[in-house]
Amino acid sequence: MSQSNPPTVTPKPIENWLALVLAIAFAAGIVLPSILYGLLLRQRQPADVLISCGLSLFACIVYLWTLHAISVITLRDRWMSQAIFGAAITGILGASVAIYKNFGTTTTYPLEGPWEFRLQRTIEGNVQCTWYGEVMVVNSISKNVYVGLAGDNRDQNDSENCPYGVKIVKSIEWNDRSNQFSFLIENFTPSAIHPKERFAPSTPLHFSLKANGDDWISEEPDKNSSASGFNMVLHRQ
């Protein structure tokens, strides 16, 4: 007579809606952050992947133990609960080894550093100077994108040779995963050289970039976007 192995985890009927709410809340609070951490990894080095796997394993084990603790599920065998703690310890140790292995090493981000930034605007078929200067690009861990700080180059952009010039570009963000580049423009105070009708849009300008040798150039913006008529070039200094 063949015997089937009994399941190790058996669902227990949820007695009220509160248990279900707690289960969903714990899933969102315990498991989801570890999954997002793995999905948002920018540099998928072996140690980073190991850390992500260790955190995900530990989060799932804690979630399973929590469901058992609030009687949403029942672990039938003693060895199962022991295996849960063993897997949790393994997850912690695996992540710890990877962290200590990377301790003291410098994480490099290839797009960091100074860039020559040139922004131009096409007016009635003629390409006009808008802004030219240096932008320092650094990685932002909190935003998970590169951010940039533009230098003060208003003397060159505030001249008769740059009639459509702007004062400065700011709030620069560069998403290297989607190759999206965005920034805000601050116009000069209205004057004879810079009348209001020549002002650039005050809304954020968004560009899709593509590599061109060592440079990055913008693709043709959508005609309905605020960046319509603009193009930009980033040149590594």
Backbone as CSV, one residue per row, in Angstrom:
resi,resn,N_x,N_y,N_z,CA_x,CA_y,CA_z,C_x,C_y,C_z
1,MET,0.854,-1.188,0.000,0.000,0.000,0.000,0.896,1.245,0.000
2,SER,0.641,2.135,-0.952,1.457,3.347,-1.037,0.998,4.360,-0.007
3,GLN,1.950,5.034,0.552,1.654,6.054,1.547,2.126,7.407,1.027
4,SER,1.289,8.389,1.174,1.655,9.747,0.752,2.183,10.515,1.947
5,ASN,3.193,11.326,1.690,3.778,12.116,2.764,2.814,13.209,3.196
6,PRO,2.596,13.347,4.495,1.685,14.401,4.969,2.306,15.771,4.760
7,PRO,1.516,16.773,4.463,2.056,18.131,4.292,2.651,18.633,5.595
8,THR,3.700,19.400,5.472,4.379,19.914,6.660,3.723,21.162,7.206
9,VAL,3.034,21.910,6.349,2.365,23.129,6.787,0.905,23.030,6.395
10,THR,0.036,23.158,7.359,-1.393,23.071,7.073,-2.065,24.382,7.407
11,PRO,-2.844,24.926,6.482,-3.538,26.178,6.767,-4.569,25.983,7.870
12,LYS,-4.697,26.962,8.687,-5.708,26.947,9.729,-6.761,27.982,9.385
13,PRO,-8.034,27.640,9.496,-9.078,28.603,9.129,-8.913,29.916,9.885
14,ILE,-9.046,31.001,9.152,-8.940,32.323,9.769,-10.255,32.631,10.471
15,GLU,-10.160,32.870,11.761,-11.368,33.020,12.549,-12.025,34.376,12.347
16,ASN,-11.264,35.369,12.027,-11.859,36.684,11.809,-11.003,37.466,10.828
17,TRP,-11.557,38.571,10.399,-10.883,39.371,9.376,-9.608,40.008,9.893
18,LEU,-9.464,40.150,11.214,-8.273,40.779,11.773,-7.022,39.960,11.474
19,ALA,-7.150,38.626,11.530,-6.005,37.776,11.232,-5.555,37.957,9.783
20,LEU,-6.527,38.096,8.875,-6.189,38.309,7.470,-5.497,39.651,7.268
21,VAL,-6.008,40.674,7.944,-5.389,42.000,7.838,-3.960,41.964,8.361
22,LEU,-3.755,41.270,9.482,-2.411,41.161,10.038,-1.478,40.424,9.084
23,ALA,-1.975,39.362,8.447,-1.142,38.605,7.513,-0.705,39.476,6.341
24,ILE,-1.637,40.264,5.799,-1.301,41.148,4.674,-0.343,42.248,5.124
25,ALA,-0.591,42.790,6.315,0.270,43.860,6.823,1.692,43.362,7.056
26,PHE,1.818,42.161,7.620,3.149,41.605,7.842,3.851,41.317,6.517
27,ALA,3.102,40.868,5.517,3.703,40.621,4.203,4.246,41.918,3.614
28,ALA,3.467,43.002,3.743,3.902,44.296,3.209,5.071,44.864,3.999
29,GLY,5.090,44.607,5.307,6.129,45.192,6.139,7.402,44.380,6.231
30,ILE,7.313,43.061,6.007,8.480,42.193,6.184,9.044,41.723,4.846
31,VAL,8.188,41.171,3.999,8.668,40.546,2.763,8.882,41.571,1.656
32,LEU,7.936,42.499,1.489,8.002,43.440,0.371,9.270,44.292,0.363
33,PRO,9.728,44.852,1.506,10.962,45.654,1.460,12.172,44.877,0.960
34,SER,12.290,43.607,1.357,13.438,42.820,0.904,13.354,42.540,-0.592
35,ILE,12.139,42.338,-1.107,11.975,42.123,-2.546,12.334,43.389,-3.319
36,LEU,11.878,44.538,-2.832,12.194,45.806,-3.495,13.693,46.075,-3.471
37,TYR,14.349,45.713,-2.371,15.802,45.902,-2.288,16.503,45.138,-3.407
38,GLY,16.067,43.895,-3.638,16.684,43.100,-4.692,16.387,43.639,-6.079
39,LEU,15.159,44.117,-6.293,14.788,44.616,-7.613,15.488,45.925,-7.955
40,LEU,15.809,46.719,-6.935,16.391,48.035,-7.169,17.909,48.040,-7.090
41,LEU,18.516,46.862,-7.039,19.976,46.811,-7.026,20.520,47.428,-8.306
42,ARG,21.449,48.353,-8.158,22.029,48.998,-9.334,23.268,48.252,-9.806
43,GLN,24.101,47.824,-8.867,25.297,47.082,-9.230,25.122,45.640,-8.769
44,ARG,24.846,44.754,-9.705,24.540,43.367,-9.361,25.820,42.542,-9.284
45,GLN,26.673,42.898,-8.322,27.859,42.114,-8.049,27.461,40.886,-7.228
46,PRO,28.282,39.816,-7.267,27.924,38.598,-6.523,27.627,38.855,-5.050
47,ALA,28.433,39.694,-4.407,28.194,39.972,-2.988,26.861,40.682,-2.780
48,ASP,26.507,41.599,-3.684,25.236,42.311,-3.556,24.054,41.361,-3.731
49,VAL,24.177,40.444,-4.691,23.108,39.470,-4.908,22.970,38.550,-3.699
50,LEU,24.110,38.158,-3.108,24.066,37.297,-1.927,23.393,38.011,-0.760
51,ILE,23.690,39.280,-0.589,23.037,40.057,0.469,21.535,40.105,0.234
52,SER,21.141,40.356,-1.011,19.718,40.427,-1.338,19.026,39.092,-1.070
53,CYS,19.669,37.991,-1.480,19.076,36.666,-1.245,18.977,36.362,0.246
54,GLY,20.032,36.725,0.997,20.009,36.481,2.436,18.907,37.261,3.129
55,LEU,18.740,38.523,2.745,17.682,39.338,3.343,16.303,38.802,2.982
56,SER,16.132,38.398,1.720,14.831,37.870,1.296,14.502,36.573,2.027
57,LEU,15.503,35.699,2.164,15.285,34.440,2.878,14.910,34.703,4.328
58,PHE,15.654,35.594,4.973,15.375,35.903,6.372,13.988,36.520,6.531
59,ALA,13.607,37.424,5.608,12.298,38.068,5.692,11.173,37.050,5.522
60,CYS,11.340,36.128,4.574,10.305,35.110,4.359,10.167,34.188,5.568
61,ILE,11.301,33.843,6.185,11.253,32.973,7.358,10.571,33.686,8.526
62,VAL,10.915,34.944,8.726,10.272,35.715,9.798,8.774,35.827,9.544
63,TYR,8.403,36.021,8.283,6.984,36.116,7.937,6.266,34.802,8.235
64,LEU,6.890,33.676,7.853,6.285,32.371,8.116,6.147,32.126,9.614
65,TRP,7.185,32.475,10.369,7.125,32.287,11.822,6.049,33.179,12.436
66,THR,5.895,34.404,11.901,4.882,35.326,12.419,3.479,34.784,12.173
67,LEU,3.247,34.228,10.981,1.937,33.641,10.699,1.642,32.482,11.644
68,HIS,2.679,31.721,11.971,2.499,30.628,12.933,2.205,31.180,14.328
69,ALA,2.888,32.282,14.682,2.714,32.846,16.022,1.309,33.395,16.234
70,ILE,0.697,33.931,15.178,-0.654,34.483,15.329,-1.719,33.476,14.889
71,SER,-1.284,32.204,14.727,-2.203,31.085,14.465,-2.925,31.187,13.131
72,VAL,-2.295,31.831,12.152,-2.858,31.800,10.806,-2.541,30.461,10.149
73,ILE,-1.327,29.928,10.397,-0.964,28.587,9.958,-0.405,27.835,11.159
74,THR,-0.371,26.508,11.058,0.157,25.675,12.134,1.224,24.749,11.569
75,LEU,2.392,24.752,12.181,3.468,23.853,11.787,3.273,22.527,12.521
76,ARG,3.043,21.447,11.773,2.687,20.171,12.390,3.875,19.480,13.040
77,ASP,5.062,19.593,12.424,6.216,18.853,12.911,7.199,19.783,13.612
78,ARG,7.842,19.236,14.658,8.805,20.024,15.411,10.005,20.390,14.546
79,TRP,10.412,19.462,13.661,11.592,19.732,12.855,11.378,20.921,11.923
80,MET,10.102,21.188,11.581,9.838,22.314,10.702,10.167,23.635,11.387
81,SER,9.766,23.777,12.643,10.081,25.011,13.368,11.583,25.157,13.563
82,GLN,12.270,24.015,13.804,13.721,24.078,13.937,14.373,24.470,12.611
83,ALA,13.813,23.960,11.510,14.358,24.308,10.200,14.173,25.791,9.899
84,ILE,13.075,26.357,10.383,12.830,27.781,10.163,13.929,28.612,10.807
85,PHE,14.242,28.301,12.074,15.290,29.056,12.751,16.648,28.807,12.104
86,GLY,16.892,27.578,11.647,18.156,27.295,10.970,18.299,28.075,9.681
87,ALA,17.216,28.151,8.907,17.260,28.914,7.660,17.435,30.400,7.936
88,ALA,16.802,30.894,9.003,16.952,32.310,9.348,18.398,32.626,9.705
89,ILE,19.024,31.749,10.497,20.425,31.963,10.865,21.316,31.905,9.629
90,THR,21.019,30.967,8.721,21.795,30.870,7.484,21.684,32.147,6.664
91,GLY,20.466,32.695,6.588,20.276,33.933,5.842,21.064,35.082,6.435
92,ILE,21.066,35.178,7.776,21.812,36.254,8.437,23.309,36.093,8.209
93,LEU,23.805,34.859,8.377,25.241,34.621,8.201,25.679,34.883,6.762
94,GLY,24.850,34.462,5.797,25.202,34.693,4.399,25.294,36.169,4.072
95,ALA,24.326,36.940,4.554,24.357,38.380,4.315,25.531,39.026,5.038
96,SER,25.827,38.561,6.259,26.924,39.143,7.036,28.268,38.901,6.359
97,VAL,28.469,37.685,5.840,29.730,37.382,5.161,29.925,38.297,3.962
98,ALA,28.860,38.491,3.186,28.971,39.347,2.007,29.238,40.797,2.398
99,ILE,28.601,41.251,3.484,28.804,42.632,3.926,30.240,42.842,4.384
100,TYR,30.761,41.918,5.196,32.135,42.061,5.680,33.142,41.914,4.544
101,LYS,32.793,41.132,3.532,33.688,40.989,2.392,33.826,42.305,1.647
102,ASN,32.718,43.050,1.573,32.743,44.335,0.873,33.186,45.483,1.764
103,PHE,33.348,45.226,3.060,33.690,46.306,3.985,35.069,46.871,3.640
104,GLY,35.135,48.165,3.543,36.402,48.815,3.240,36.682,48.969,1.767
105,THR,35.876,48.331,0.908,36.069,48.501,-0.527,35.256,49.691,-1.015
106,THR,35.725,50.318,-2.046,35.068,51.501,-2.582,34.137,51.105,-3.721
107,THR,32.873,51.488,-3.589,31.910,51.239,-4.653,32.032,52.339,-5.695
108,THR,32.247,51.961,-6.920,32.430,52.942,-7.980,31.156,53.078,-8.789
109,TYR,30.893,54.277,-9.203,29.756,54.572,-10.058,30.305,55.248,-11.309
110,PRO,30.173,54.603,-12.449,30.907,55.042,-13.647,30.548,56.427,-14.152
111,LEU,29.366,56.935,-13.821,28.962,58.234,-14.358,29.323,59.391,-13.434
112,GLU,29.897,59.095,-12.284,30.278,60.170,-11.372,31.443,60.976,-11.944
113,GLY,31.459,62.262,-11.606,32.556,63.112,-12.033,32.066,64.343,-12.775
114,PRO,33.002,65.168,-13.245,32.626,66.394,-13.963,32.251,66.110,-15.414
115,TRP,31.210,66.787,-15.864,30.749,66.670,-17.242,30.585,68.071,-17.831
116,GLU,30.910,68.188,-19.097,30.624,69.417,-19.835,29.204,69.302,-20.379
117,PHE,28.362,70.231,-19.989,26.936,70.171,-20.314,26.593,71.319,-21.261
118,ARG,26.035,70.958,-22.409,25.632,71.969,-23.389,24.147,71.783,-23.709
119,LEU,23.376,72.839,-23.467,21.941,72.831,-23.756,21.669,73.843,-24.862
120,GLN,20.969,73.396,-25.894,20.667,74.257,-27.034,19.175,74.233,-27.330
121,ARG,18.749,75.261,-28.039,17.324,75.413,-28.349,17.177,75.798,-29.815
122,THR,16.264,75.139,-30.498,16.025,75.431,-31.911,14.866,76.414,-32.038
123,ILE,15.166,77.591,-32.588,14.173,78.643,-32.778,14.097,78.969,-34.265
124,GLU,12.935,78.700,-34.858,12.702,78.969,-36.287,13.799,78.357,-37.149
125,GLY,14.174,77.131,-36.809,15.165,76.405,-37.594,16.600,76.721,-37.256
126,ASN,16.841,77.676,-36.366,18.202,78.048,-35.977,18.508,77.534,-34.576
127,VAL,19.690,76.949,-34.407,20.109,76.431,-33.104,20.699,77.571,-32.289
128,GLN,20.109,77.817,-31.125,20.523,78.923,-30.274,21.152,78.398,-28.984
129,CYS,22.164,79.120,-28.525,22.786,78.802,-27.238,21.773,79.008,-26.114
130,THR,21.725,78.061,-25.168,20.828,78.190,-24.014,21.608,78.145,-22.702
131,TRP,22.406,77.107,-22.512,23.267,77.053,-21.323,24.459,76.168,-21.631
132,TYR,25.606,76.618,-21.134,26.831,75.855,-21.310,27.648,75.982,-20.035
133,GLY,28.164,74.862,-19.540,28.979,74.909,-18.341,29.300,73.517,-17.833
134,GLU,29.865,73.475,-16.634,30.271,72.211,-16.025,29.223,71.744,-15.029
135,VAL,28.979,70.446,-15.042,28.057,69.820,-14.096,28.806,68.701,-13.383
136,MET,28.787,68.741,-12.064,29.391,67.678,-11.268,28.311,66.655,-10.927
137,VAL,28.520,65.413,-11.346,27.538,64.348,-11.165,28.022,63.393,-10.082
138,VAL,27.154,63.094,-9.122,27.466,62.145,-8.050,26.285,61.204,-7.874
139,ASN,26.555,60.062,-7.285,25.496,59.092,-7.033,24.754,59.433,-5.747
140,SER,23.432,59.344,-5.791,22.602,59.554,-4.610,22.050,58.208,-4.161
141,ILE,22.511,57.732,-2.999,22.054,56.440,-2.497,20.582,56.508,-2.111
142,SER,20.154,57.632,-1.543,18.769,57.747,-1.088,17.786,57.762,-2.256
143,LYS,18.153,58.415,-3.355,17.263,58.496,-4.516,17.492,57.374,-5.518
144,ASN,18.633,56.689,-5.392,18.984,55.603,-6.308,19.142,56.096,-7.743
145,VAL,19.572,57.338,-7.890,19.875,57.926,-9.195,21.106,58.805,-9.023
146,TYR,21.633,59.283,-10.135,22.687,60.285,-10.079,22.052,61.670,-9.977
147,VAL,22.693,62.535,-9.221,22.254,63.929,-9.141,23.418,64.816,-9.564
148,GLY,23.081,65.990,-10.075,24.116,66.874,-10.588,24.013,68.276,-10.017
149,LEU,25.156,68.928,-9.932,25.233,70.316,-9.483,25.945,71.115,-10.558
150,ALA,25.244,72.110,-11.106,25.797,72.910,-12.192,26.643,74.047,-11.642
151,GLY,27.720,74.342,-12.333,28.566,75.462,-11.952,27.945,76.792,-12.362
152,ASP,28.448,77.849,-11.762,27.956,79.195,-12.062,28.688,79.712,-13.301
153,ASN,27.997,79.672,-14.422,28.607,80.092,-15.685,27.766,81.179,-16.341
154,ARG,27.158,82.025,-15.499,26.211,83.002,-16.029,26.881,84.059,-16.895
155,ASP,28.171,84.334,-16.661,28.840,85.361,-17.463,28.866,84.983,-18.939
156,GLN,29.069,83.691,-19.217,29.117,83.258,-20.608,27.724,83.150,-21.208
157,ASN,26.742,82.779,-20.395,25.392,82.592,-20.905,24.579,83.885,-20.901
158,ASP,25.075,84.914,-20.221,24.387,86.201,-20.170,25.122,87.183,-21.082
159,SER,24.976,86.977,-22.381,25.665,87.828,-23.350,24.839,87.907,-24.621
160,GLU,25.215,88.831,-25.481,24.499,88.988,-26.743,24.703,87.784,-27.656
161,ASN,25.782,87.030,-27.416,26.032,85.830,-28.220,25.151,84.659,-27.800
162,CYS,24.441,84.833,-26.689,23.560,83.767,-26.192,22.203,84.386,-25.852
163,PRO,21.456,84.829,-26.876,20.214,85.576,-26.621,19.136,84.752,-25.925
164,TYR,19.192,83.449,-26.047,18.216,82.591,-25.383,18.832,81.909,-24.160
165,GLY,19.891,82.509,-23.643,20.584,81.931,-22.499,19.751,81.967,-21.229
166,VAL,20.033,81.032,-20.335,19.361,80.963,-19.037,20.416,81.091,-17.943
167,LYS,19.950,81.429,-16.746,20.864,81.711,-15.643,21.585,80.458,-15.167
168,ILE,20.830,79.391,-14.935,21.433,78.168,-14.403,20.463,77.007,-14.592
169,VAL,21.002,75.809,-14.588,20.179,74.595,-14.551,20.346,73.978,-13.165
170,LYS,19.276,73.435,-12.623,19.308,72.913,-11.256,18.403,71.697,-11.141
171,SER,18.412,71.090,-9.950,17.622,69.872,-9.681,17.886,68.812,-10.747
172,ILE,19.161,68.595,-11.035,19.550,67.656,-12.089,19.486,66.228,-11.556
173,GLU,18.823,65.351,-12.300,18.759,63.929,-11.961,19.004,63.110,-13.223
174,TRP,19.805,62.055,-13.053,20.163,61.184,-14.181,19.924,59.743,-13.753
175,ASN,18.903,59.129,-14.343,18.588,57.729,-14.065,19.326,56.872,-15.085
176,ASP,20.391,56.208,-14.646,21.214,55.441,-15.580,20.564,54.134,-16.005
177,ARG,19.517,53.693,-15.293,18.843,52.453,-15.686,17.899,52.682,-16.866
178,SER,17.221,53.819,-16.871,16.301,54.136,-17.969,16.870,55.195,-18.911
179,ASN,18.089,55.702,-18.593,18.732,56.743,-19.403,17.862,57.992,-19.521
180,GLN,17.216,58.335,-18.409,16.402,59.546,-18.360,17.171,60.646,-17.632
181,PHE,17.136,61.845,-18.196,17.852,62.991,-17.640,16.859,64.135,-17.504
182,SER,16.794,64.739,-16.322,15.829,65.813,-16.092,16.479,66.928,-15.276
183,PHE,15.941,68.133,-15.425,16.446,69.277,-14.675,15.452,70.426,-14.778
184,LEU,15.665,71.425,-13.940,14.887,72.658,-13.964,15.760,73.790,-14.486
185,ILE,15.120,74.785,-15.070,15.824,75.956,-15.597,15.420,77.188,-14.804
186,GLU,16.415,77.989,-14.450,16.154,79.295,-13.836,16.560,80.371,-14.838
187,ASN,15.596,81.176,-15.242,15.856,82.219,-16.231,16.490,83.451,-15.591
188,PHE,17.103,84.264,-16.433,17.638,85.537,-15.973,16.494,86.496,-15.645
189,THR,16.816,87.540,-14.918,15.860,88.618,-14.706,15.578,89.285,-16.055
190,PRO,14.320,89.573,-16.359,14.007,90.170,-17.669,14.846,91.419,-17.942
191,SER,15.378,91.484,-19.148,16.209,92.619,-19.550,16.124,92.757,-21.059
192,ALA,16.855,93.737,-21.588,16.860,93.931,-23.040,17.491,92.736,-23.743
193,ILE,18.482,92.113,-23.100,19.134,90.945,-23.699,18.274,89.700,-23.537
194,HIS,17.552,89.623,-22.412,16.746,88.435,-22.115,15.296,88.841,-21.841
195,PRO,14.543,89.188,-22.878,13.123,89.505,-22.673,12.327,88.251,-22.307
196,LYS,11.165,88.464,-21.698,10.363,87.336,-21.219,9.933,86.395,-22.333
197,GLU,9.730,86.929,-23.533,9.270,86.066,-24.618,10.327,85.048,-25.041
198,ARG,11.561,85.240,-24.581,12.618,84.277,-24.892,12.880,83.314,-23.736
199,PHE,12.127,83.434,-22.670,12.373,82.593,-21.500,12.133,81.122,-21.824
200,ALA,12.917,80.280,-21.172,12.730,78.831,-21.272,11.618,78.403,-20.316
201,PRO,11.004,77.247,-20.539,9.934,76.776,-19.644,10.434,76.627,-18.207
202,SER,9.561,76.936,-17.266,9.910,76.803,-15.850,9.583,75.414,-15.310
203,THR,8.936,74.590,-16.122,8.631,73.218,-15.719,9.836,72.325,-15.997
204,PRO,9.946,71.183,-15.301,11.096,70.296,-15.518,11.198,69.833,-16.971
205,LEU,12.417,69.777,-17.468,12.686,69.261,-18.806,13.196,67.829,-18.683
206,HIS,12.597,66.928,-19.446,12.958,65.512,-19.396,13.501,65.081,-20.759
207,PHE,14.646,64.399,-20.728,15.272,63.925,-21.953,15.578,62.433,-21.839
208,SER,15.495,61.753,-22.972,15.995,60.384,-23.084,17.372,60.459,-23.729
209,LEU,18.363,59.866,-23.070,19.739,59.955,-23.546,20.157,58.668,-24.254
210,LYS,21.129,58.818,-25.138,21.754,57.666,-25.780,23.249,57.932,-25.883
211,ALA,24.020,56.864,-25.784,25.472,56.993,-25.827,25.921,57.302,-27.247
212,ASN,26.906,58.188,-27.331,27.503,58.544,-28.616,29.015,58.614,-28.409
213,GLY,29.659,57.447,-28.446,31.068,57.391,-28.086,31.223,57.622,-26.594
214,ASP,32.040,58.597,-26.224,32.211,58.958,-24.817,31.176,59.974,-24.358
215,ASP,30.350,60.451,-25.271,29.351,61.462,-24.942,27.976,60.823,-24.772
216,TRP,27.093,61.611,-24.181,25.681,61.255,-24.103,24.896,62.383,-24.749
217,ILE,24.037,62.034,-25.695,23.251,63.045,-26.393,21.774,62.720,-26.230
218,SER,20.948,63.747,-26.342,19.515,63.561,-26.151,18.857,63.109,-27.443
219,GLU,17.841,62.282,-27.280,17.009,61.912,-28.411,15.976,63.013,-28.653
220,GLU,15.319,62.957,-29.788,14.335,63.984,-30.126,13.184,63.947,-29.123
221,PRO,12.945,65.062,-28.392,11.855,65.058,-27.409,10.490,65.020,-28.086
222,ASP,9.510,64.591,-27.326,8.138,64.610,-27.817,7.698,66.054,-28.058
223,LYS,6.961,66.275,-29.130,6.554,67.639,-29.484,5.637,68.267,-28.444
224,ASN,4.955,67.434,-27.671,4.040,67.964,-26.658,4.700,68.136,-25.295
225,SER,5.980,67.796,-25.181,6.663,67.910,-23.894,7.281,69.293,-23.745
226,SER,7.619,69.637,-22.499,8.244,70.938,-22.240,9.637,71.024,-22.836
227,ALA,10.251,69.871,-23.138,11.598,69.856,-23.711,11.588,69.957,-25.226
228,SER,10.410,70.115,-25.822,10.322,70.210,-27.275,11.131,71.405,-27.775
229,GLY,11.965,71.170,-28.780,12.804,72.230,-29.330,14.170,72.315,-28.688
230,PHE,14.399,71.549,-27.606,15.688,71.562,-26.916,16.476,70.298,-27.262
231,ASN,17.781,70.398,-27.177,18.647,69.228,-27.243,19.837,69.465,-26.330
232,MET,20.452,68.397,-25.867,21.546,68.520,-24.910,22.634,67.505,-25.211
233,VAL,23.845,67.847,-24.773,25.005,66.982,-24.940,25.784,66.980,-23.635
234,LEU,26.182,65.789,-23.193,27.056,65.637,-22.034,28.383,65.074,-22.512
235,HIS,29.458,65.784,-22.196,30.792,65.354,-22.617,31.659,65.160,-21.379
236,ARG,32.261,63.975,-21.269,33.108,63.672,-20.110,34.358,64.542,-20.133
237,GLN,34.634,65.189,-19.015,35.830,66.030,-18.929,37.022,65.222,-18.442
